[in-house]
Amino acid sequence: MRPSDCKKQPLPFKLYVITDRKLFPDRESMLLHFKKLALGLKPGTLAVQVREKDLNLEELLDLTVRIHEAIFPSKIFVNSRWDVALAANADGVHLAESADDPAYVANNYPKMIGVSCHSLERLHSLAGIAHDNRVFATFSPIFETPSKLAYGAPQGISKLRQAVRESPVPIVALGGIDFDTAPLLKGCKIAGIAVIRAILEAEDPVYAANKLLELAGLT
């Protein structure tokens, strides 16, 4: 299979929720939120990325295992720490731009690999590891969002469409996606959407998830 064909392969999820435990009063309320979300969505819809960079290895491992138990059989990924992903029997690792080189990880880690991309050049660099359909990319920020201010101006819809055309791997759109912006993603041929606050701060996360996917044309 050519690398350019890999993006046509569907991912085992459409909604990629990134954790932020500081948005919850305690761990148990966060776990209940995720459990409710997982139970309410159709199989093959949800994946969670555990991104808690201030935790030490043991704390991160414990939290990953707990979230995995809460959402199983939905997919779970660990941000950057593929050693923790292995220890937790996670479904994959998600590599920040500051993490290990994706090619190195692909040669040493057997499961799925997500890669954070903030430029077309970064996307193009994944061509060499796209052949076995384990790799996908988040492309961001699509819209303005507080968590991505360090990466400059939003990419916008035009750049997202270009990214989907040129990327050797499936694209998950990230950054500022909510009920107002999600309709702009319809027709962009993305593989999924990644969100934080739109789900974690939702009183009814199942409704929010289904509505976002519907608005983005991913149902």
Backbone as ProteinMPNN parsed JSONL, in Angstrom:
{"seq_chain_A": "MRPSDCKKQPLPFKLYVITDRKLFPDRESMLLHFKKLALGLKPGTLAVQVREKDLNLEELLDLTVRIHEAIFPSKIFVNSRWDVALAANADGVHLAESADDPAYVANNYPKMIGVSCHSLERLHSLAGIAHDNRVFATFSPIFETPSKLAYGAPQGISKLRQAVRESPVPIVALGGIDFDTAPLLKGCKIAGIAVIRAILEAEDPVYAANKLLELAGLT", "coords_chain_A": {"N_chain_A": [[0.839, -1.202, 0.0], [0.542, 2.196, -0.864], [1.963, 5.094, 0.788], [0.328, 7.34, 0.465], [-2.188, 6.272, 0.364], [-2.869, 5.59, 2.914], [-4.261, 7.408, 4.478], [-6.862, 6.989, 3.832], [-7.756, 4.918, 5.254], [-9.913, 4.047, 7.858], [-9.875, 5.301, 11.231], [-9.917, 3.701, 14.493], [-11.639, 5.206, 16.009], [-13.538, 8.263, 16.382], [-13.808, 10.457, 17.922], [-11.56, 12.158, 19.84], [-10.58, 12.563, 22.886], [-8.862, 14.692, 24.999], [-7.203, 14.604, 28.057], [-7.576, 16.651, 31.011], [-7.044, 16.883, 34.085], [-7.282, 18.896, 35.913], [-9.558, 20.253, 35.463], [-11.505, 19.108, 36.908], [-12.968, 18.513, 40.163], [-11.915, 16.381, 41.608], [-10.262, 13.155, 41.301], [-12.084, 11.01, 41.124], [-14.468, 12.145, 40.188], [-13.686, 12.871, 37.64], [-13.166, 10.34, 36.516], [-15.738, 9.233, 36.583], [-17.004, 10.923, 34.789], [-15.728, 10.263, 32.379], [-16.447, 7.568, 32.236], [-19.235, 7.7, 31.969], [-19.33, 8.973, 29.501], [-18.117, 7.061, 27.779], [-19.867, 4.865, 28.045], [-22.146, 5.88, 26.896], [-21.704, 6.29, 24.198], [-21.529, 5.073, 20.796], [-19.896, 1.965, 19.971], [-16.497, 2.119, 18.891], [-16.284, 4.828, 18.646], [-15.015, 6.516, 20.569], [-11.858, 7.705, 21.791], [-9.34, 8.237, 24.227], [-6.846, 10.483, 25.165], [-4.344, 10.499, 27.482], [-3.058, 13.172, 28.866], [-1.132, 14.453, 30.978], [1.172, 16.124, 31.955], [2.586, 16.869, 34.199], [2.676, 14.829, 36.002], [4.451, 12.206, 37.739], [6.131, 9.139, 36.694], [4.936, 6.845, 37.967], [2.514, 7.907, 38.921], [1.327, 8.723, 36.531], [1.074, 6.286, 35.213], [-0.71, 4.939, 36.933], [-2.995, 6.6, 36.729], [-3.566, 6.334, 34.014], [-4.223, 3.602, 33.818], [-6.508, 3.59, 35.42], [-8.277, 5.279, 34.005], [-8.452, 3.84, 31.658], [-9.774, 1.533, 32.533], [-12.206, 2.713, 33.119], [-13.228, 3.493, 30.634], [-13.086, 1.331, 28.933], [-14.347, -0.795, 26.315], [-13.22, 1.309, 24.813], [-10.635, 3.19, 23.118], [-7.356, 4.012, 24.418], [-4.742, 6.375, 24.821], [-1.395, 7.438, 25.579], [0.21, 10.435, 26.322], [3.194, 11.085, 24.803], [4.873, 9.433, 26.544], [5.889, 6.519, 25.805], [6.845, 4.364, 27.158], [5.266, 4.251, 29.437], [2.836, 3.849, 28.18], [3.213, 1.262, 27.192], [3.52, -0.168, 29.619], [1.014, 0.187, 30.732], [-0.548, -1.179, 29.038], [-1.789, 0.241, 27.02], [-3.593, 1.446, 24.116], [-2.107, 2.958, 22.431], [0.41, 5.518, 21.784], [0.823, 9.049, 22.018], [2.644, 11.386, 20.353], [4.131, 14.333, 21.273], [5.495, 17.342, 19.767], [7.907, 17.738, 20.945], [8.671, 15.288, 21.787], [10.082, 11.913, 21.49], [11.557, 11.01, 18.312], [9.271, 10.283, 15.729], [9.798, 8.199, 13.852], [11.728, 6.666, 15.148], [10.258, 5.786, 17.368], [8.274, 4.323, 16.052], [9.743, 2.174, 15.166], [10.29, 0.862, 17.485], [8.102, 0.573, 19.081], [5.093, -1.199, 19.298], [2.385, -0.561, 18.87], [-0.426, 1.684, 18.135], [0.324, 5.009, 16.929], [0.051, 8.331, 17.566], [0.675, 11.583, 16.289], [1.589, 14.845, 17.033], [1.055, 17.619, 15.012], [1.906, 20.744, 13.735], [2.389, 21.924, 11.407], [2.616, 21.703, 7.808], [4.982, 20.619, 6.941], [5.822, 18.971, 9.026], [3.817, 17.037, 8.891], [4.364, 15.941, 6.342], [6.742, 14.686, 6.909], [6.081, 12.293, 7.997], [5.726, 10.353, 6.141], [7.437, 8.173, 5.784], [6.757, 6.357, 7.756], [4.185, 5.625, 7.445], [3.192, 3.349, 6.306], [2.128, 1.044, 7.553], [-0.308, 1.62, 8.654], [-0.56, 2.313, 11.347], [-0.22, 4.826, 12.242], [-1.326, 8.129, 12.956], [-2.234, 11.624, 12.747], [-2.611, 14.571, 14.727], [-3.721, 17.69, 13.69], [-3.102, 21.023, 14.18], [-3.333, 24.438, 15.57], [-6.72, 24.422, 14.602], [-8.787, 26.266, 14.957], [-8.993, 29.269, 16.951], [-7.697, 28.881, 20.209], [-7.148, 28.7, 23.738], [-5.253, 26.8, 24.644], [-3.439, 26.479, 22.626], [-2.046, 28.775, 22.002], [0.676, 29.252, 21.918], [1.502, 28.262, 19.523], [0.992, 30.016, 17.524], [-0.958, 31.74, 14.97], [-4.252, 30.479, 14.156], [-4.653, 27.535, 12.063], [-6.787, 27.332, 10.279], [-9.541, 26.605, 7.98], [-8.913, 26.308, 5.24], [-6.161, 25.622, 5.235], [-6.365, 23.276, 6.683], [-7.794, 21.632, 4.901], [-5.864, 21.418, 2.908], [-3.906, 20.073, 4.35], [-5.163, 17.588, 4.8], [-5.306, 16.664, 2.179], [-2.582, 16.386, 1.534], [-1.378, 14.886, 3.517], [0.221, 11.855, 4.566], [-0.996, 10.243, 6.373], [-3.946, 9.542, 8.421], [-5.901, 12.38, 9.431], [-6.654, 14.08, 12.389], [-8.558, 16.658, 13.482], [-7.757, 19.425, 15.551], [-8.222, 21.858, 18.106], [-9.93, 24.492, 19.323], [-12.481, 23.511, 18.721], [-15.906, 23.505, 18.798], [-19.486, 23.812, 19.369], [-20.035, 25.939, 17.686], [-17.933, 26.098, 15.824], [-17.566, 23.53, 14.788], [-19.343, 22.862, 12.573], [-17.976, 23.941, 10.394], [-16.097, 22.115, 9.736], [-17.233, 20.133, 8.29], [-17.139, 18.126, 5.436], [-14.434, 18.322, 5.105], [-13.036, 15.983, 5.115], [-11.728, 14.842, 7.278], [-10.417, 12.484, 9.69], [-11.282, 12.46, 12.258], [-12.145, 14.301, 15.285], [-10.49, 16.222, 17.782], [-10.768, 17.104, 21.155], [-10.972, 19.097, 24.164], [-12.045, 20.919, 26.392], [-14.66, 21.119, 25.36], [-15.834, 18.689, 25.791], [-14.992, 17.857, 28.364], [-15.948, 19.862, 30.035], [-18.603, 19.727, 29.647], [-21.947, 19.436, 30.736], [-23.538, 17.331, 30.026], [-21.836, 15.016, 28.679], [-22.173, 13.01, 26.739], [-24.254, 13.877, 25.069], [-22.984, 16.216, 24.133], [-20.781, 15.121, 22.777], [-21.981, 13.551, 20.722], [-23.352, 15.572, 19.365], [-21.284, 17.27, 18.484], [-19.912, 15.53, 16.735], [-21.916, 15.076, 14.86], [-22.289, 17.695, 13.83], [-19.804, 18.085, 12.684], [-19.852, 16.353, 10.604], [-19.257, 13.666, 10.974], [-20.759, 11.477, 11.638]], "CA_chain_A": [[0.0, 0.0, 0.0], [1.286, 3.441, -0.916], [1.692, 5.962, 1.927], [-0.774, 8.264, 0.183], [-3.457, 5.583, 0.541], [-3.109, 5.273, 4.318], [-5.212, 8.316, 5.08], [-8.196, 6.52, 3.505], [-8.107, 3.866, 6.203], [-10.566, 4.66, 9.025], [-9.331, 5.089, 12.57], [-10.859, 2.991, 15.38], [-12.346, 6.202, 16.815], [-13.83, 9.521, 15.705], [-13.702, 11.514, 18.929], [-10.292, 12.004, 20.552], [-10.701, 13.463, 24.032], [-7.584, 14.881, 25.69], [-7.507, 14.826, 29.468], [-7.062, 17.748, 31.834], [-7.652, 16.536, 35.376], [-7.474, 20.112, 36.695], [-10.906, 20.75, 35.212], [-12.406, 18.369, 37.795], [-12.646, 18.711, 41.582], [-11.128, 15.257, 42.108], [-10.071, 12.09, 40.317], [-13.273, 10.182, 40.96], [-15.436, 12.831, 39.333], [-13.172, 12.762, 36.281], [-13.381, 8.969, 36.06], [-17.17, 9.072, 36.34], [-17.298, 11.677, 33.569], [-15.272, 9.448, 31.254], [-17.248, 6.342, 32.18], [-20.525, 8.083, 31.404], [-19.107, 9.247, 28.084], [-17.857, 5.807, 27.064], [-21.071, 4.035, 28.048], [-23.203, 6.489, 26.101], [-21.353, 6.405, 22.784], [-21.468, 3.841, 20.011], [-18.558, 1.367, 19.89], [-15.664, 2.638, 17.815], [-16.39, 6.289, 18.577], [-14.205, 7.264, 21.534], [-10.504, 7.434, 22.275], [-8.895, 9.222, 25.214], [-5.403, 10.681, 25.313], [-3.972, 10.945, 28.826], [-2.01, 14.196, 28.759], [-0.954, 15.042, 32.31], [2.628, 16.179, 31.859], [3.217, 17.157, 35.483], [2.694, 13.63, 36.843], [5.611, 11.333, 37.591], [5.846, 7.904, 35.964], [3.994, 5.999, 38.703], [1.214, 8.577, 38.948], [0.782, 8.678, 35.176], [0.688, 4.898, 34.956], [-1.915, 4.648, 37.711], [-4.125, 7.326, 36.153], [-3.871, 5.728, 32.718], [-4.919, 2.338, 34.078], [-7.849, 3.889, 35.951], [-9.113, 5.792, 32.916], [-8.683, 2.726, 30.73], [-10.83, 0.716, 33.136], [-13.472, 3.45, 33.061], [-13.732, 3.669, 29.267], [-12.931, 0.104, 28.145], [-13.254, -1.078, 25.381], [-12.745, 2.446, 24.026], [-9.181, 3.255, 23.012], [-6.646, 4.957, 25.275], [-3.393, 6.733, 24.409], [-0.619, 8.179, 26.567], [0.988, 11.49, 25.694], [4.663, 11.064, 24.713], [5.562, 8.393, 27.319], [5.53, 5.205, 25.278], [7.147, 3.366, 28.185], [4.052, 4.153, 30.248], [1.815, 3.233, 27.329], [3.479, -0.178, 27.194], [3.257, -0.711, 30.951], [-0.428, 0.253, 30.988], [-1.23, -1.909, 27.957], [-2.612, 1.201, 26.298], [-3.74, 1.175, 22.69], [-1.136, 3.709, 21.66], [1.099, 6.667, 22.356], [0.685, 10.262, 21.212], [3.927, 12.072, 20.444], [4.221, 15.778, 21.132], [6.612, 17.705, 18.894], [9.135, 17.683, 21.742], [8.896, 13.898, 22.201], [10.994, 11.134, 20.658], [11.319, 11.021, 16.876], [8.246, 9.289, 15.39], [10.373, 7.037, 13.168], [12.366, 5.848, 16.177], [9.199, 5.144, 18.147], [7.619, 3.334, 15.201], [10.616, 0.998, 15.077], [10.479, 0.255, 18.803], [6.822, 0.496, 19.787], [4.29, -2.01, 18.377], [0.965, -0.21, 18.768], [-0.747, 2.892, 17.385], [1.123, 6.191, 17.225], [-0.454, 9.628, 17.163], [1.757, 12.564, 16.21], [1.141, 16.237, 17.001], [1.611, 18.36, 13.883], [1.477, 22.134, 13.643], [2.839, 22.411, 10.104], [2.567, 20.722, 6.727], [6.282, 19.958, 6.873], [5.795, 17.891, 10.018], [2.969, 15.989, 8.325], [5.078, 15.295, 5.238], [7.838, 13.877, 7.445], [5.553, 11.012, 8.471], [5.523, 9.449, 5.003], [8.24, 6.965, 5.921], [6.216, 5.419, 8.752], [2.737, 5.555, 7.236], [2.843, 2.183, 5.499], [1.422, -0.049, 8.237], [-1.604, 2.108, 9.153], [-0.581, 2.494, 12.805], [0.097, 6.219, 12.545], [-2.236, 9.212, 12.596], [-1.733, 12.918, 13.206], [-3.486, 15.698, 15.043], [-3.267, 18.908, 13.018], [-3.652, 22.087, 15.018], [-4.734, 24.621, 15.965], [-7.592, 24.773, 13.486], [-9.42, 27.513, 15.366], [-8.332, 29.884, 18.106], [-7.921, 28.173, 21.467], [-6.137, 29.077, 24.735], [-4.214, 25.786, 24.844], [-2.518, 26.43, 21.492], [-1.584, 30.12, 21.683], [2.12, 29.235, 21.668], [1.777, 27.802, 18.158], [0.697, 31.067, 16.57], [-2.303, 31.914, 14.438], [-4.924, 29.232, 13.781], [-4.418, 27.045, 10.708], [-7.949, 27.636, 9.453], [-10.13, 25.522, 7.194], [-8.18, 26.121, 3.986], [-4.934, 24.874, 5.527], [-6.775, 21.928, 7.078], [-8.097, 20.88, 3.678], [-4.579, 21.12, 2.276], [-3.256, 19.049, 5.17], [-5.809, 16.303, 4.532], [-4.903, 16.241, 0.83], [-1.157, 16.092, 1.422], [-0.882, 14.035, 4.597], [0.293, 10.416, 4.308], [-1.689, 9.543, 7.458], [-5.226, 10.167, 8.76], [-5.834, 13.645, 10.16], [-7.633, 14.415, 13.418], [-8.52, 18.107, 13.667], [-7.656, 19.816, 16.961], [-8.046, 23.264, 18.433], [-11.056, 25.409, 19.252], [-13.666, 22.877, 18.137], [-17.087, 23.557, 19.656], [-20.728, 23.78, 18.594], [-20.018, 27.01, 16.686], [-16.922, 25.881, 14.788], [-17.613, 22.17, 14.236], [-19.942, 22.772, 11.234], [-17.008, 24.342, 9.374], [-15.26, 20.954, 9.43], [-17.971, 19.203, 7.429], [-16.618, 18.075, 4.08], [-12.969, 18.421, 5.079], [-12.522, 14.61, 5.01], [-10.893, 14.485, 8.42], [-10.728, 11.175, 10.271], [-11.88, 12.644, 13.57], [-11.916, 15.579, 15.955], [-9.904, 16.148, 19.117], [-11.318, 18.169, 21.99], [-10.708, 19.066, 25.603], [-13.1, 21.548, 27.186], [-15.996, 20.899, 24.799], [-16.359, 17.466, 26.399], [-14.699, 17.773, 29.798], [-16.755, 20.838, 30.764], [-20.013, 19.545, 29.287], [-22.799, 18.83, 31.765], [-23.927, 16.05, 29.438], [-20.775, 14.766, 27.698], [-22.65, 12.155, 25.646], [-24.943, 14.775, 24.137], [-21.987, 17.09, 23.518], [-19.987, 14.33, 21.836], [-22.789, 13.215, 19.547], [-23.66, 16.803, 18.638], [-20.065, 17.701, 17.799], [-19.662, 14.622, 15.615], [-22.937, 15.355, 13.845], [-21.999, 18.985, 13.212], [-18.57, 17.968, 11.903], [-20.06, 15.417, 9.511], [-18.544, 12.429, 11.292], [-21.684, 10.435, 12.086]], "C_chain_A": [[0.872, 1.25, 0.0], [0.974, 4.295, 0.313], [0.511, 6.881, 1.696], [-2.139, 7.624, 0.362], [-3.832, 5.412, 2.007], [-4.171, 6.159, 4.941], [-6.654, 7.899, 4.805], [-8.659, 5.43, 4.462], [-8.738, 4.493, 7.45], [-9.831, 4.354, 10.322], [-10.361, 4.342, 13.42], [-11.559, 3.934, 16.357], [-12.615, 7.414, 15.936], [-13.662, 10.717, 16.63], [-12.496, 11.231, 19.811], [-10.288, 13.027, 21.687], [-9.38, 13.497, 24.794], [-7.86, 15.277, 27.132], [-6.92, 16.132, 30.001], [-7.719, 17.587, 33.204], [-7.93, 17.764, 36.226], [-8.835, 20.757, 36.447], [-11.945, 20.073, 36.103], [-12.012, 18.58, 39.252], [-11.796, 17.592, 42.168], [-11.079, 14.17, 41.039], [-11.348, 11.298, 40.07], [-14.314, 10.846, 40.069], [-14.987, 12.799, 37.876], [-13.432, 11.371, 35.712], [-14.852, 8.705, 35.762], [-17.596, 9.772, 35.054], [-16.925, 10.847, 32.34], [-16.094, 8.168, 31.117], [-18.61, 6.617, 31.563], [-20.4, 8.309, 29.906], [-18.962, 7.952, 27.292], [-19.105, 4.936, 26.965], [-22.145, 4.568, 27.105], [-22.936, 6.57, 24.616], [-21.33, 5.047, 22.096], [-20.05, 3.281, 20.032], [-17.785, 1.922, 18.694], [-15.691, 4.144, 17.674], [-15.296, 6.993, 19.368], [-12.778, 6.751, 21.662], [-10.134, 8.56, 23.228], [-7.378, 9.269, 25.216], [-5.125, 11.228, 26.713], [-2.786, 11.894, 28.689], [-1.943, 14.957, 30.085], [0.549, 15.124, 32.557], [3.326, 16.419, 33.187], [3.273, 15.943, 36.404], [3.991, 12.852, 36.658], [5.171, 10.011, 36.956], [4.786, 7.059, 36.664], [2.596, 6.607, 38.724], [0.541, 8.507, 37.581], [0.302, 7.277, 34.822], [-0.617, 4.558, 35.673], [-3.138, 5.332, 37.109], [-4.543, 6.715, 34.817], [-4.654, 4.433, 32.891], [-6.346, 2.6, 34.55], [-8.785, 4.403, 34.847], [-9.44, 4.685, 31.928], [-9.79, 1.816, 31.253], [-12.194, 1.389, 32.999], [-14.065, 3.486, 31.659], [-13.701, 2.393, 28.432], [-14.282, -0.379, 27.605], [-12.843, 0.078, 24.483], [-11.226, 2.539, 24.105], [-8.591, 4.283, 23.975], [-5.211, 5.12, 24.794], [-2.717, 7.505, 25.533], [0.227, 9.213, 25.842], [2.477, 11.27, 25.895], [5.347, 9.881, 25.39], [5.172, 7.003, 26.821], [5.944, 4.08, 26.213], [5.941, 3.158, 29.098], [2.93, 3.498, 29.447], [1.98, 1.719, 27.282], [3.1, -0.805, 28.533], [1.765, -0.766, 31.258], [-1.238, -0.564, 29.988], [-2.217, -1.002, 27.234], [-2.667, 0.833, 24.818], [-2.73, 1.928, 21.845], [-0.491, 4.81, 22.46], [0.85, 7.854, 21.44], [1.918, 11.127, 21.429], [3.784, 13.571, 20.238], [5.422, 16.106, 20.249], [7.939, 17.645, 19.63], [9.495, 16.26, 22.159], [9.887, 13.208, 21.267], [10.58, 11.182, 19.189], [10.305, 9.934, 16.499], [8.795, 8.043, 14.704], [11.04, 6.095, 14.164], [11.312, 5.09, 16.986], [8.519, 4.052, 17.326], [8.431, 2.052, 15.084], [10.733, 0.244, 16.397], [9.194, 0.064, 19.601], [5.801, -0.154, 18.856], [2.857, -1.553, 18.132], [0.771, 1.111, 18.028], [0.071, 4.086, 17.859], [0.409, 7.419, 16.674], [0.686, 10.631, 17.202], [1.156, 13.963, 16.142], [1.841, 16.972, 15.869], [1.018, 19.766, 13.856], [1.937, 22.765, 12.335], [2.695, 21.304, 9.071], [3.87, 19.949, 6.639], [6.345, 18.782, 7.841], [4.933, 16.725, 9.516], [3.705, 15.214, 7.237], [6.153, 14.349, 5.756], [7.384, 12.5, 7.911], [5.41, 9.98, 7.357], [6.262, 8.127, 5.178], [7.704, 5.95, 6.91], [4.711, 5.218, 8.591], [2.271, 4.228, 6.664], [2.015, 1.132, 6.226], [0.138, 0.391, 8.935], [-1.694, 2.205, 10.669], [-0.528, 3.959, 13.19], [-1.037, 7.148, 12.112], [-1.672, 10.506, 13.159], [-2.874, 13.801, 13.679], [-2.887, 16.92, 14.365], [-3.93, 20.077, 13.718], [-2.765, 23.328, 15.013], [-5.578, 25.021, 14.759], [-8.278, 26.108, 13.749], [-8.691, 28.048, 16.599], [-8.705, 29.148, 19.389], [-6.822, 28.525, 22.454], [-4.99, 28.084, 24.842], [-3.177, 25.764, 23.736], [-1.977, 27.805, 21.103], [-0.103, 30.152, 21.327], [2.46, 28.853, 20.236], [1.352, 28.811, 17.101], [-0.748, 31.084, 16.117], [-2.93, 30.571, 14.076], [-4.64, 28.841, 12.333], [-5.571, 27.43, 9.778], [-8.375, 26.464, 8.585], [-9.361, 25.264, 5.904], [-6.917, 25.302, 4.197], [-5.269, 23.447, 5.97], [-7.08, 21.074, 5.851], [-6.815, 20.494, 2.951], [-3.852, 20.011, 3.028], [-3.845, 17.67, 4.896], [-5.395, 15.773, 3.163], [-3.47, 15.72, 0.809], [-0.639, 15.106, 2.458], [-0.844, 12.562, 4.191], [-0.464, 9.586, 5.344], [-3.024, 10.226, 7.733], [-5.033, 11.398, 9.643], [-6.99, 13.754, 11.15], [-7.491, 15.906, 13.701], [-8.582, 18.456, 15.151], [-7.558, 21.327, 17.08], [-9.285, 24.1, 18.224], [-12.326, 24.83, 18.666], [-14.801, 22.867, 19.159], [-18.33, 23.563, 18.774], [-20.746, 24.844, 17.49], [-19.072, 26.712, 15.528], [-17.005, 24.509, 14.116], [-18.263, 22.096, 12.853], [-18.984, 23.143, 10.109], [-16.125, 23.181, 8.939], [-15.939, 19.982, 8.472], [-17.429, 19.275, 6.006], [-15.113, 18.162, 3.975], [-12.282, 17.056, 4.985], [-11.513, 14.261, 6.101], [-11.329, 13.132, 8.966], [-11.423, 11.296, 11.615], [-11.628, 14.037, 14.091], [-11.351, 15.316, 17.344], [-10.371, 17.347, 19.922], [-10.861, 18.003, 23.434], [-11.946, 19.607, 26.319], [-14.508, 21.263, 26.662], [-16.65, 19.642, 25.351], [-16.167, 17.466, 27.908], [-15.535, 18.741, 30.62], [-18.242, 20.7, 30.468], [-20.783, 18.889, 30.427], [-23.278, 17.454, 31.319], [-22.916, 15.716, 28.344], [-21.211, 13.898, 26.528], [-23.377, 12.998, 24.603], [-23.935, 15.643, 23.4], [-21.178, 16.344, 22.465], [-20.769, 14.033, 20.566], [-23.106, 14.443, 18.708], [-22.446, 17.294, 17.868], [-19.776, 16.834, 16.58], [-20.665, 14.846, 14.488], [-22.621, 16.641, 13.097], [-20.778, 18.918, 12.305], [-18.696, 16.991, 10.74], [-19.39, 14.084, 9.715], [-19.46, 11.324, 11.811], [-22.055, 9.511, 10.935]], "O_chain_A": [[1.827, 1.35, 0.771], [-0.14, 4.242, 0.834], [-0.235, 7.175, 2.63], [-3.141, 8.325, 0.496], [-4.987, 5.12, 2.318], [-4.903, 5.723, 5.83], [-7.574, 8.389, 5.459], [-9.835, 5.066, 4.469], [-8.143, 5.393, 8.042], [-9.242, 3.285, 10.483], [-11.549, 4.351, 13.1], [-12.02, 3.503, 17.414], [-12.003, 7.577, 14.88], [-13.41, 11.837, 16.187], [-12.421, 10.184, 20.454], [-10.025, 14.209, 21.469], [-8.849, 12.457, 25.184], [-8.656, 16.178, 27.396], [-5.912, 16.637, 29.505], [-8.815, 18.095, 33.443], [-8.726, 17.698, 37.163], [-9.217, 21.698, 37.142], [-13.126, 20.421, 36.062], [-10.837, 18.803, 39.546], [-11.041, 17.816, 43.114], [-11.758, 14.25, 40.016], [-11.656, 10.955, 38.928], [-14.971, 10.171, 39.276], [-15.819, 12.709, 36.973], [-13.866, 11.232, 34.569], [-15.173, 8.023, 34.789], [-18.448, 9.271, 34.32], [-17.697, 10.74, 31.387], [-16.4, 7.739, 30.004], [-19.083, 5.849, 30.725], [-21.261, 7.888, 29.133], [-19.608, 7.771, 26.26], [-19.368, 4.339, 25.921], [-22.955, 3.805, 26.579], [-23.84, 6.885, 23.843], [-21.138, 4.012, 22.734], [-19.092, 4.05, 20.103], [-18.351, 2.161, 17.627], [-15.18, 4.686, 16.694], [-14.711, 7.963, 18.887], [-12.52, 5.548, 21.645], [-10.566, 9.699, 23.054], [-6.709, 8.236, 25.261], [-5.616, 12.296, 27.078], [-1.659, 11.47, 28.432], [-2.615, 15.971, 30.272], [1.121, 14.303, 33.273], [4.533, 16.199, 33.298], [3.861, 16.02, 37.482], [4.564, 12.834, 35.569], [3.983, 9.796, 36.712], [3.838, 6.603, 36.025], [1.605, 5.894, 38.563], [-0.662, 8.264, 37.482], [-0.749, 7.107, 34.205], [-1.519, 3.96, 35.086], [-4.198, 4.717, 36.991], [-5.734, 6.595, 34.528], [-5.637, 4.199, 32.188], [-7.28, 1.917, 34.131], [-9.946, 4.0, 34.774], [-10.56, 4.599, 31.423], [-10.649, 1.38, 30.486], [-13.208, 0.723, 32.789], [-15.287, 3.508, 31.511], [-14.241, 2.376, 27.326], [-15.267, -0.379, 28.342], [-12.173, -0.149, 23.475], [-10.609, 2.031, 25.042], [-9.226, 5.284, 24.306], [-4.549, 4.154, 24.413], [-3.384, 8.147, 26.344], [0.888, 8.895, 24.854], [2.964, 11.269, 27.025], [6.327, 9.366, 24.851], [4.245, 6.384, 27.344], [5.453, 2.959, 26.085], [5.631, 2.031, 29.484], [2.168, 2.689, 29.978], [0.996, 0.981, 27.328], [2.442, -1.844, 28.576], [1.306, -1.663, 31.965], [-2.463, -0.634, 30.08], [-3.324, -1.412, 26.883], [-1.884, 0.013, 24.338], [-2.512, 1.589, 20.681], [-0.789, 5.018, 23.636], [0.685, 7.69, 20.231], [2.202, 11.548, 22.551], [3.371, 14.028, 19.173], [6.271, 15.247, 20.01], [8.989, 17.515, 19.001], [10.515, 16.048, 22.815], [10.455, 13.834, 20.373], [9.407, 11.37, 18.867], [10.462, 8.783, 16.907], [8.306, 6.94, 14.951], [10.933, 4.875, 14.043], [11.463, 3.898, 17.255], [8.222, 2.976, 17.846], [7.87, 0.968, 14.921], [11.219, -0.887, 16.426], [9.206, -0.539, 20.674], [5.65, 0.296, 17.721], [2.179, -2.106, 17.267], [1.69, 1.601, 17.372], [0.459, 4.171, 19.024], [0.189, 7.534, 15.468], [1.568, 10.538, 18.056], [0.31, 14.237, 15.291], [3.068, 16.954, 15.772], [-0.196, 19.952, 13.942], [1.886, 23.984, 12.171], [2.655, 20.121, 9.41], [3.873, 18.764, 6.303], [6.867, 17.72, 7.501], [5.291, 15.562, 9.701], [3.675, 13.983, 7.212], [6.447, 13.332, 5.128], [8.213, 11.634, 8.19], [5.01, 8.845, 7.616], [5.767, 7.078, 4.766], [8.143, 4.8, 6.914], [4.046, 4.705, 9.491], [1.066, 4.002, 6.546], [1.268, 0.394, 5.583], [-0.439, -0.367, 9.714], [-2.793, 2.183, 11.222], [-0.767, 4.303, 14.348], [-1.627, 6.976, 11.045], [-0.736, 10.484, 13.958], [-3.965, 13.784, 13.109], [-1.683, 17.158, 14.457], [-5.153, 20.131, 13.842], [-1.63, 23.304, 14.539], [-5.17, 25.881, 13.978], [-8.339, 26.971, 12.873], [-7.875, 27.352, 17.204], [-9.871, 28.832, 19.624], [-5.663, 28.641, 22.056], [-3.858, 28.487, 25.107], [-2.144, 25.108, 23.871], [-1.495, 27.979, 19.984], [0.328, 30.982, 20.526], [3.578, 29.09, 19.778], [1.351, 28.498, 15.91], [-1.636, 30.533, 16.767], [-2.22, 29.628, 13.728], [-4.415, 29.701, 11.482], [-5.35, 27.807, 8.627], [-7.666, 25.465, 8.469], [-9.178, 24.109, 5.517], [-6.632, 24.388, 3.424], [-4.529, 22.514, 5.66], [-6.664, 19.918, 5.778], [-6.692, 19.38, 2.44], [-3.258, 19.122, 2.419], [-3.107, 16.693, 4.773], [-5.16, 14.575, 3.002], [-3.177, 14.728, 0.142], [0.443, 14.545, 2.284], [-1.771, 12.074, 3.545], [-0.565, 8.367, 5.21], [-3.224, 11.37, 7.325], [-4.133, 11.451, 10.481], [-8.151, 13.547, 10.796], [-6.426, 16.364, 14.113], [-9.351, 17.866, 15.91], [-6.907, 21.991, 16.273], [-9.661, 24.39, 17.088], [-13.168, 25.574, 18.162], [-14.674, 22.296, 20.242], [-18.237, 23.345, 17.566], [-21.407, 24.66, 16.468], [-19.373, 27.037, 14.38], [-16.554, 24.354, 12.982], [-17.786, 21.333, 12.014], [-19.169, 22.698, 8.976], [-15.477, 23.249, 7.895], [-15.286, 19.105, 7.908], [-17.28, 20.36, 5.444], [-14.564, 18.086, 2.876], [-11.068, 16.989, 4.794], [-10.576, 13.493, 5.882], [-12.454, 12.688, 8.739], [-12.077, 10.357, 12.068], [-10.984, 14.855, 13.435], [-11.685, 14.325, 17.993], [-10.37, 18.475, 19.428], [-10.429, 16.932, 23.86], [-12.787, 18.841, 26.791], [-15.451, 21.174, 27.449], [-17.877, 19.537, 25.377], [-17.083, 17.113, 28.651], [-15.809, 18.472, 31.789], [-19.052, 21.471, 30.982], [-20.325, 17.907, 31.011], [-23.406, 16.534, 32.127], [-23.119, 16.095, 27.191], [-20.671, 14.034, 25.43], [-23.145, 12.851, 23.403], [-24.017, 15.793, 22.18], [-20.92, 16.875, 21.384], [-20.27, 14.242, 19.46], [-23.128, 14.37, 17.479], [-22.571, 17.694, 16.711], [-19.435, 17.348, 15.515], [-20.309, 14.81, 13.31], [-22.678, 16.676, 11.868], [-20.716, 19.604, 11.285], [-17.749, 16.819, 9.972], [-18.992, 13.431, 8.751], [-18.98, 10.337, 12.367], [-22.826, 8.57, 11.123]]}, "name": "protein", "num_of_chains": 1, "seq": "MRPSDCKKQPLPFKLYVITDRKLFPDRESMLLHFKKLALGLKPGTLAVQVREKDLNLEELLDLTVRIHEAIFPSKIFVNSRWDVALAANADGVHLAESADDPAYVANNYPKMIGVSCHSLERLHSLAGIAHDNRVFATFSPIFETPSKLAYGAPQGISKLRQAVRESPVPIVALGGIDFDTAPLLKGCKIAGIAVIRAILEAEDPVYAANKLLELAGLT"}
